[in-house]
Amino acid sequence: MAIGRRVAPALLLALAGCGLYGSEARRVTPAPDMVERGSVAGGRFISLVGPRRQFAPAFLGVPGTNYDLLRSWIDTQSGEQVTQLYIEASYSGGERTYEGARDGDGQALKFVAISRNEITCDHGCSYAEEFAADLPQRVLEAHRRGLTVIFTAKSGPALAIAVPGEVIDKQFAAIAAARSTLPAAARQ
């Protein structure tokens, strides 16, 4: 049991650095404004993926680019939870290499680099980057009316993402509903 308690945080961190769903997640097609619930790692973790929101026009008109969402994982055995603001950013010009995050109050947030790909350099370069910022429970609770996260890059402009209070509320509601299904020992 003690070993399992030590392994759980490492597994949560590993999931947090993975792509959007992880390879084992059960996919469903949620309503556009709902939080999608799935499972990862053979049911060990509950995944909660909030609605995709465009923060910029789709890159070159390609759907599924330039969006953000909240995502959470809950360990079904320990009840530990990780929540992130996930970003997919595609752009032309010089490579930006996003590397840091802070909230609108200037407090540093843990930045999670996920992937960075050169799309093409045939007629000028374009890139796609995936990254996230960990959002501790205390930060989300302090910003229930809305939160701005500013991502910084080695080069290029900072990217400010506003997360409205209603999106945070939907994530909190989905987390509470998921927690209610956990064994009593994991709900604490």
C-alpha positions, 0 to 999 in steps of 0.5 A, a space after each residue: 500500500 505504501 509503495 502504491 501511494 508513492 507511485 501514484 504521484 509519479 503516474 499522475 505526473 506522467 499522465 500530465 505530460 502526455 498528449 491530450 488523452 493518453 493511449 488507453 483513454 476511452 473516447 466519447 463525443 461530448 457536447 461542445 460545452 461539456 466536460 468529457 469523462 474517460 479513464 486512463 491506465 486501465 481505469 486507475 485514473 479518471 480523466 476529465 477533459 473540458 471543452 475546446 475553446 479557440 484562442 486564435 483562428 484555426 491555423 491556415 483554416 485547419 480544424 483542431 489548431 489554436 485551442 485551449 482546454 482544462 483537463 484533470 486526472 484523478 487517481 481512483 485509489 489515492 484521490 490525488 488530482 492534477 488539473 492543467 490548462 492545455 494549449 495547442 498553438 500553431 503559427 508561422 515565423 520564427 520558432 517560439 519555444 514556449 517555456 514558462 507560465 504564470 497567472 494574471 497575478 504574476 505567480 509562477 505556475 509549473 510549465 509542462 512542455 509536451 511537443 514541438 514540431 516543425 510543420 514545414 519550412 518550404 515557404 517560410 517556417 510554421 510550427 505546432 507546439 503543445 504545452 500546459 500549465 499545472 493549475 493547483 486547486 488553490 489557484 483555481 479556487 482563488 480565481 473562480 470568476 476567471 483566470 488568465 494564464 500567461 505563457 512565455 516563449 524563448 522568442 516571440 510574443 507571450 500568449 495570454 489565455 483567459 479561462 472564464 469562470 463558467 469553464 472553471 465551474 464546469 471543471 469543478 462540477 465534473 471533478 466533484 461528480 467523479 470524486 463522488 464515485 471513488 471509494 471512501 478512502 480516496 475521496 478525502 
